Amino acid sequence: MEAQAALRRERAAEKLRENLSRRKQQVRARRSGQADETDGLPAAKPAAAKMDES
């Protein structure tokens, strides 16, 4: 049980480090005038979201 908790904490710490690194890269990109390179899907448009609800 204790080993599982330690493993969970280690994974969470790694995710936090990745997130911090990504945020720092975004700040550097904004300072230099480059576009942000985001991971994941683009945000949905409000009109498209309303059509999906019906």
PDB file of N, CA, C and O in Angstrom:
ATOM      1  N   MET A   1       0.833  -1.201   0.000  1.00  0.00           N
ATOM      2  CA  MET A   1       0.000   0.000   0.000  1.00  0.00           C
ATOM      3  C   MET A   1       0.871   1.255   0.000  1.00  0.00           C
ATOM      4  O   MET A   1       0.613   2.199  -0.747  1.00  0.00           O
ATOM      5  N   GLU A   2       1.892   1.256   0.835  1.00  0.00           N
ATOM      6  CA  GLU A   2       2.767   2.425   0.926  1.00  0.00           C
ATOM      7  C   GLU A   2       3.530   2.647  -0.378  1.00  0.00           C
ATOM      8  O   GLU A   2       3.766   3.786  -0.779  1.00  0.00           O
ATOM      9  N   ALA A   3       3.911   1.564  -1.031  1.00  0.00           N
ATOM     10  CA  ALA A   3       4.624   1.672  -2.307  1.00  0.00           C
ATOM     11  C   ALA A   3       3.717   2.294  -3.375  1.00  0.00           C
ATOM     12  O   ALA A   3       4.174   3.083  -4.203  1.00  0.00           O
ATOM     13  N   GLN A   4       2.436   1.934  -3.349  1.00  0.00           N
ATOM     14  CA  GLN A   4       1.493   2.509  -4.314  1.00  0.00           C
ATOM     15  C   GLN A   4       1.333   4.004  -4.085  1.00  0.00           C
ATOM     16  O   GLN A   4       1.278   4.775  -5.043  1.00  0.00           O
ATOM     17  N   ALA A   5       1.260   4.419  -2.834  1.00  0.00           N
ATOM     18  CA  ALA A   5       1.122   5.839  -2.517  1.00  0.00           C
ATOM     19  C   ALA A   5       2.366   6.611  -2.970  1.00  0.00           C
ATOM     20  O   ALA A   5       2.254   7.717  -3.498  1.00  0.00           O
ATOM     21  N   ALA A   6       3.537   6.031  -2.766  1.00  0.00           N
ATOM     22  CA  ALA A   6       4.776   6.673  -3.190  1.00  0.00           C
ATOM     23  C   ALA A   6       4.817   6.799  -4.710  1.00  0.00           C
ATOM     24  O   ALA A   6       5.252   7.822  -5.240  1.00  0.00           O
ATOM     25  N   LEU A   7       4.370   5.771  -5.403  1.00  0.00           N
ATOM     26  CA  LEU A   7       4.334   5.793  -6.862  1.00  0.00           C
ATOM     27  C   LEU A   7       3.366   6.863  -7.364  1.00  0.00           C
ATOM     28  O   LEU A   7       3.662   7.577  -8.323  1.00  0.00           O
ATOM     29  N   ARG A   8       2.199   6.970  -6.707  1.00  0.00           N
ATOM     30  CA  ARG A   8       1.222   8.005  -7.077  1.00  0.00           C
ATOM     31  C   ARG A   8       1.807   9.397  -6.885  1.00  0.00           C
ATOM     32  O   ARG A   8       1.651  10.265  -7.743  1.00  0.00           O
ATOM     33  N   ARG A   9       2.485   9.607  -5.751  1.00  0.00           N
ATOM     34  CA  ARG A   9       3.105  10.918  -5.495  1.00  0.00           C
ATOM     35  C   ARG A   9       4.176  11.234  -6.534  1.00  0.00           C
ATOM     36  O   ARG A   9       4.300  12.372  -6.985  1.00  0.00           O
ATOM     37  N   GLU A  10       4.939  10.226  -6.904  1.00  0.00           N
ATOM     38  CA  GLU A  10       5.989  10.417  -7.905  1.00  0.00           C
ATOM     39  C   GLU A  10       5.393  10.791  -9.260  1.00  0.00           C
ATOM     40  O   GLU A  10       5.900  11.683  -9.941  1.00  0.00           O
ATOM     41  N   ARG A  11       4.307  10.102  -9.652  1.00  0.00           N
ATOM     42  CA  ARG A  11       3.650  10.429 -10.928  1.00  0.00           C
ATOM     43  C   ARG A  11       3.050  11.822 -10.896  1.00  0.00           C
ATOM     44  O   ARG A  11       3.142  12.559 -11.878  1.00  0.00           O
ATOM     45  N   ALA A  12       2.436  12.192  -9.780  1.00  0.00           N
ATOM     46  CA  ALA A  12       1.854  13.530  -9.658  1.00  0.00           C
ATOM     47  C   ALA A  12       2.942  14.601  -9.749  1.00  0.00           C
ATOM     48  O   ALA A  12       2.751  15.630 -10.397  1.00  0.00           O
ATOM     49  N   ALA A  13       4.062  14.361  -9.110  1.00  0.00           N
ATOM     50  CA  ALA A  13       5.175  15.315  -9.164  1.00  0.00           C
ATOM     51  C   ALA A  13       5.687  15.463 -10.596  1.00  0.00           C
ATOM     52  O   ALA A  13       6.007  16.570 -11.028  1.00  0.00           O
ATOM     53  N   GLU A  14       5.764  14.365 -11.326  1.00  0.00           N
ATOM     54  CA  GLU A  14       6.210  14.408 -12.722  1.00  0.00           C
ATOM     55  C   GLU A  14       5.237  15.217 -13.575  1.00  0.00           C
ATOM     56  O   GLU A  14       5.657  16.020 -14.409  1.00  0.00           O
ATOM     57  N   LYS A  15       3.940  15.007 -13.365  1.00  0.00           N
ATOM     58  CA  LYS A  15       2.931  15.771 -14.110  1.00  0.00           C
ATOM     59  C   LYS A  15       3.049  17.259 -13.809  1.00  0.00           C
ATOM     60  O   LYS A  15       2.928  18.085 -14.714  1.00  0.00           O
ATOM     61  N   LEU A  16       3.284  17.607 -12.546  1.00  0.00           N
ATOM     62  CA  LEU A  16       3.444  19.009 -12.186  1.00  0.00           C
ATOM     63  C   LEU A  16       4.671  19.617 -12.861  1.00  0.00           C
ATOM     64  O   LEU A  16       4.627  20.754 -13.331  1.00  0.00           O
ATOM     65  N   ARG A  17       5.762  18.859 -12.907  1.00  0.00           N
ATOM     66  CA  ARG A  17       6.970  19.351 -13.579  1.00  0.00           C
ATOM     67  C   ARG A  17       6.714  19.568 -15.072  1.00  0.00           C
ATOM     68  O   ARG A  17       7.150  20.570 -15.639  1.00  0.00           O
ATOM     69  N   GLU A  18       6.004  18.628 -15.708  1.00  0.00           N
ATOM     70  CA  GLU A  18       5.676  18.774 -17.131  1.00  0.00           C
ATOM     71  C   GLU A  18       4.811  20.014 -17.361  1.00  0.00           C
ATOM     72  O   GLU A  18       5.042  20.774 -18.302  1.00  0.00           O
ATOM     73  N   ASN A  19       3.825  20.209 -16.504  1.00  0.00           N
ATOM     74  CA  ASN A  19       2.931  21.353 -16.627  1.00  0.00           C
ATOM     75  C   ASN A  19       3.710  22.662 -16.473  1.00  0.00           C
ATOM     76  O   ASN A  19       3.512  23.602 -17.243  1.00  0.00           O
ATOM     77  N   LEU A  20       4.587  22.715 -15.482  1.00  0.00           N
ATOM     78  CA  LEU A  20       5.383  23.917 -15.262  1.00  0.00           C
ATOM     79  C   LEU A  20       6.269  24.199 -16.469  1.00  0.00           C
ATOM     80  O   LEU A  20       6.388  25.344 -16.904  1.00  0.00           O
ATOM     81  N   SER A  21       6.885  23.164 -17.003  1.00  0.00           N
ATOM     82  CA  SER A  21       7.742  23.319 -18.180  1.00  0.00           C
ATOM     83  C   SER A  21       6.940  23.851 -19.371  1.00  0.00           C
ATOM     84  O   SER A  21       7.395  24.745 -20.084  1.00  0.00           O
ATOM     85  N   ARG A  22       5.744  23.295 -19.579  1.00  0.00           N
ATOM     86  CA  ARG A  22       4.889  23.735 -20.680  1.00  0.00           C
ATOM     87  C   ARG A  22       4.495  25.198 -20.512  1.00  0.00           C
ATOM     88  O   ARG A  22       4.507  25.965 -21.475  1.00  0.00           O
ATOM     89  N   ARG A  23       4.147  25.580 -19.292  1.00  0.00           N
ATOM     90  CA  ARG A  23       3.768  26.978 -19.039  1.00  0.00           C
ATOM     91  C   ARG A  23       4.937  27.925 -19.267  1.00  0.00           C
ATOM     92  O   ARG A  23       4.759  29.014 -19.811  1.00  0.00           O
ATOM     93  N   LYS A  24       6.127  27.514 -18.854  1.00  0.00           N
ATOM     94  CA  LYS A  24       7.309  28.353 -19.078  1.00  0.00           C
ATOM     95  C   LYS A  24       7.575  28.527 -20.566  1.00  0.00           C
ATOM     96  O   LYS A  24       7.931  29.617 -21.013  1.00  0.00           O
ATOM     97  N   GLN A  25       7.404  27.453 -21.335  1.00  0.00           N
ATOM     98  CA  GLN A  25       7.590  27.546 -22.783  1.00  0.00           C
ATOM     99  C   GLN A  25       6.577  28.508 -23.402  1.00  0.00           C
ATOM    100  O   GLN A  25       6.912  29.265 -24.313  1.00  0.00           O
ATOM    101  N   GLN A  26       5.338  28.478 -22.906  1.00  0.00           N
ATOM    102  CA  GLN A  26       4.316  29.382 -23.424  1.00  0.00           C
ATOM    103  C   GLN A  26       4.672  30.835 -23.128  1.00  0.00           C
ATOM    104  O   GLN A  26       4.500  31.705 -23.982  1.00  0.00           O
ATOM    105  N   VAL A  27       5.170  31.099 -21.915  1.00  0.00           N
ATOM    106  CA  VAL A  27       5.547  32.462 -21.544  1.00  0.00           C
ATOM    107  C   VAL A  27       6.690  32.942 -22.434  1.00  0.00           C
ATOM    108  O   VAL A  27       6.675  34.074 -22.916  1.00  0.00           O
ATOM    109  N   ARG A  28       7.680  32.078 -22.647  1.00  0.00           N
ATOM    110  CA  ARG A  28       8.813  32.450 -23.512  1.00  0.00           C
ATOM    111  C   ARG A  28       8.326  32.735 -24.932  1.00  0.00           C
ATOM    112  O   ARG A  28       8.787  33.682 -25.569  1.00  0.00           O
ATOM    113  N   ALA A  29       7.398  31.918 -25.425  1.00  0.00           N
ATOM    114  CA  ALA A  29       6.876  32.120 -26.775  1.00  0.00           C
ATOM    115  C   ALA A  29       6.138  33.452 -26.876  1.00  0.00           C
ATOM    116  O   ALA A  29       6.270  34.160 -27.875  1.00  0.00           O
ATOM    117  N   ARG A  30       5.373  33.791 -25.864  1.00  0.00           N
ATOM    118  CA  ARG A  30       4.645  35.067 -25.880  1.00  0.00           C
ATOM    119  C   ARG A  30       5.610  36.238 -25.867  1.00  0.00           C
ATOM    120  O   ARG A  30       5.393  37.228 -26.565  1.00  0.00           O
ATOM    121  N   ARG A  31       6.672  36.137 -25.082  1.00  0.00           N
ATOM    122  CA  ARG A  31       7.660  37.212 -25.017  1.00  0.00           C
ATOM    123  C   ARG A  31       8.348  37.424 -26.357  1.00  0.00           C
ATOM    124  O   ARG A  31       8.637  38.558 -26.739  1.00  0.00           O
ATOM    125  N   SER A  32       8.612  36.333 -27.072  1.00  0.00           N
ATOM    126  CA  SER A  32       9.312  36.440 -28.346  1.00  0.00           C
ATOM    127  C   SER A  32       8.355  36.655 -29.517  1.00  0.00           C
ATOM    128  O   SER A  32       8.796  36.776 -30.659  1.00  0.00           O
ATOM    129  N   GLY A  33       7.057  36.703 -29.246  1.00  0.00           N
ATOM    130  CA  GLY A  33       6.068  36.984 -30.276  1.00  0.00           C
ATOM    131  C   GLY A  33       5.650  35.780 -31.090  1.00  0.00           C
ATOM    132  O   GLY A  33       5.006  35.941 -32.126  1.00  0.00           O
ATOM    133  N   GLN A  34       5.994  34.573 -30.655  1.00  0.00           N
ATOM    134  CA  GLN A  34       5.598  33.376 -31.382  1.00  0.00           C
ATOM    135  C   GLN A  34       4.228  32.904 -30.907  1.00  0.00           C
ATOM    136  O   GLN A  34       3.789  33.239 -29.807  1.00  0.00           O
ATOM    137  N   ALA A  35       3.570  32.132 -31.741  1.00  0.00           N
ATOM    138  CA  ALA A  35       2.272  31.581 -31.373  1.00  0.00           C
ATOM    139  C   ALA A  35       2.449  30.466 -30.354  1.00  0.00           C
ATOM    140  O   ALA A  35       3.461  29.766 -30.355  1.00  0.00           O
ATOM    141  N   ASP A  36       1.462  30.309 -29.490  1.00  0.00           N
ATOM    142  CA  ASP A  36       1.476  29.204 -28.521  1.00  0.00           C
ATOM    143  C   ASP A  36       1.246  27.894 -29.246  1.00  0.00           C
ATOM    144  O   ASP A  36       0.395  27.805 -30.131  1.00  0.00           O
ATOM    145  N   GLU A  37       2.006  26.879 -28.871  1.00  0.00           N
ATOM    146  CA  GLU A  37       1.772  25.539 -29.388  1.00  0.00           C
ATOM    147  C   GLU A  37       1.074  24.760 -28.283  1.00  0.00           C
ATOM    148  O   GLU A  37       1.706  24.345 -27.311  1.00  0.00           O
ATOM    149  N   THR A  38      -0.220  24.565 -28.435  1.00  0.00           N
ATOM    150  CA  THR A  38      -0.978  23.906 -27.385  1.00  0.00           C
ATOM    151  C   THR A  38      -1.163  22.438 -27.699  1.00  0.00           C
ATOM    152  O   THR A  38      -1.190  22.034 -28.861  1.00  0.00           O
ATOM    153  N   ASP A  39      -1.289  21.654 -26.662  1.00  0.00           N
ATOM    154  CA  ASP A  39      -1.581  20.232 -26.799  1.00  0.00           C
ATOM    155  C   ASP A  39      -3.083  20.038 -26.684  1.00  0.00           C
ATOM    156  O   ASP A  39      -3.770  20.832 -26.041  1.00  0.00           O
ATOM    157  N   GLY A  40      -3.581  19.004 -27.295  1.00  0.00           N
ATOM    158  CA  GLY A  40      -4.995  18.683 -27.132  1.00  0.00           C
ATOM    159  C   GLY A  40      -5.848  19.236 -28.251  1.00  0.00           C
ATOM    160  O   GLY A  40      -5.342  19.710 -29.268  1.00  0.00           O
ATOM    161  N   LEU A  41      -7.153  19.167 -28.046  1.00  0.00           N
ATOM    162  CA  LEU A  41      -8.112  19.590 -29.046  1.00  0.00           C
ATOM    163  C   LEU A  41      -8.394  21.077 -28.948  1.00  0.00           C
ATOM    164  O   LEU A  41      -8.337  21.642 -27.856  1.00  0.00           O
ATOM    165  N   PRO A  42      -8.699  21.721 -30.066  1.00  0.00           N
ATOM    166  CA  PRO A  42      -9.080  23.139 -30.002  1.00  0.00           C
ATOM    167  C   PRO A  42     -10.443  23.295 -29.326  1.00  0.00           C
ATOM    168  O   PRO A  42     -11.248  22.365 -29.307  1.00  0.00           O
ATOM    169  N   ALA A  43     -10.682  24.454 -28.787  1.00  0.00           N
ATOM    170  CA  ALA A  43     -11.954  24.717 -28.108  1.00  0.00           C
ATOM    171  C   ALA A  43     -13.099  24.706 -29.126  1.00  0.00           C
ATOM    172  O   ALA A  43     -12.931  25.123 -30.272  1.00  0.00           O
ATOM    173  N   ALA A  44     -14.247  24.228 -28.691  1.00  0.00           N
ATOM    174  CA  ALA A  44     -15.422  24.198 -29.561  1.00  0.00           C
ATOM    175  C   ALA A  44     -16.037  25.586 -29.654  1.00  0.00           C
ATOM    176  O   ALA A  44     -15.978  26.370 -28.707  1.00  0.00           O
ATOM    177  N   LYS A  45     -16.614  25.873 -30.784  1.00  0.00           N
ATOM    178  CA  LYS A  45     -17.299  27.154 -30.963  1.00  0.00           C
ATOM    179  C   LYS A  45     -18.656  27.079 -30.261  1.00  0.00           C
ATOM    180  O   LYS A  45     -19.262  26.007 -30.234  1.00  0.00           O
ATOM    181  N   PRO A  46     -19.151  28.178 -29.693  1.00  0.00           N
ATOM    182  CA  PRO A  46     -20.429  28.146 -28.978  1.00  0.00           C
ATOM    183  C   PRO A  46     -21.590  27.660 -29.845  1.00  0.00           C
ATOM    184  O   PRO A  46     -22.459  26.947 -29.344  1.00  0.00           O
ATOM    185  N   ALA A  47     -21.634  28.020 -31.117  1.00  0.00           N
ATOM    186  CA  ALA A  47     -22.731  27.588 -31.983  1.00  0.00           C
ATOM    187  C   ALA A  47     -22.710  26.074 -32.161  1.00  0.00           C
ATOM    188  O   ALA A  47     -23.760  25.431 -32.163  1.00  0.00           O
ATOM    189  N   ALA A  48     -21.535  25.514 -32.307  1.00  0.00           N
ATOM    190  CA  ALA A  48     -21.430  24.069 -32.478  1.00  0.00           C
ATOM    191  C   ALA A  48     -21.853  23.343 -31.207  1.00  0.00           C
ATOM    192  O   ALA A  48     -22.467  22.278 -31.272  1.00  0.00           O
ATOM    193  N   ALA A  49     -21.532  23.906 -30.073  1.00  0.00           N
ATOM    194  CA  ALA A  49     -21.908  23.282 -28.813  1.00  0.00           C
ATOM    195  C   ALA A  49     -23.435  23.263 -28.646  1.00  0.00           C
ATOM    196  O   ALA A  49     -23.992  22.286 -28.145  1.00  0.00           O
ATOM    197  N   LYS A  50     -24.103  24.332 -29.060  1.00  0.00           N
ATOM    198  CA  LYS A  50     -25.556  24.376 -28.952  1.00  0.00           C
ATOM    199  C   LYS A  50     -26.212  23.356 -29.860  1.00  0.00           C
ATOM    200  O   LYS A  50     -27.224  22.758 -29.494  1.00  0.00           O
ATOM    201  N   MET A  51     -25.647  23.150 -31.039  1.00  0.00           N
ATOM    202  CA  MET A  51     -26.228  22.176 -31.968  1.00  0.00           C
ATOM    203  C   MET A  51     -26.094  20.765 -31.412  1.00  0.00           C
ATOM    204  O   MET A  51     -26.980  19.939 -31.631  1.00  0.00           O
ATOM    205  N   ASP A  52     -25.004  20.462 -30.692  1.00  0.00           N
ATOM    206  CA  ASP A  52     -24.796  19.136 -30.152  1.00  0.00           C
ATOM    207  C   ASP A  52     -25.757  18.807 -29.008  1.00  0.00           C
ATOM    208  O   ASP A  52     -26.040  17.636 -28.757  1.00  0.00           O
ATOM    209  N   GLU A  53     -26.254  19.819 -28.321  1.00  0.00           N
ATOM    210  CA  GLU A  53     -27.123  19.602 -27.160  1.00  0.00           C
ATOM    211  C   GLU A  53     -28.502  19.084 -27.547  1.00  0.00           C
ATOM    212  O   GLU A  53     -29.133  18.375 -26.763  1.00  0.00           O
ATOM    213  N   SER A  54     -28.980  19.424 -28.739  1.00  0.00           N
ATOM    214  CA  SER A  54     -30.347  19.061 -29.099  1.00  0.00           C
ATOM    215  C   SER A  54     -30.505  17.624 -29.502  1.00  0.00           C
ATOM    216  O   SER A  54     -31.611  17.193 -29.829  1.00  0.00           O
TER     217      SER A  54
END
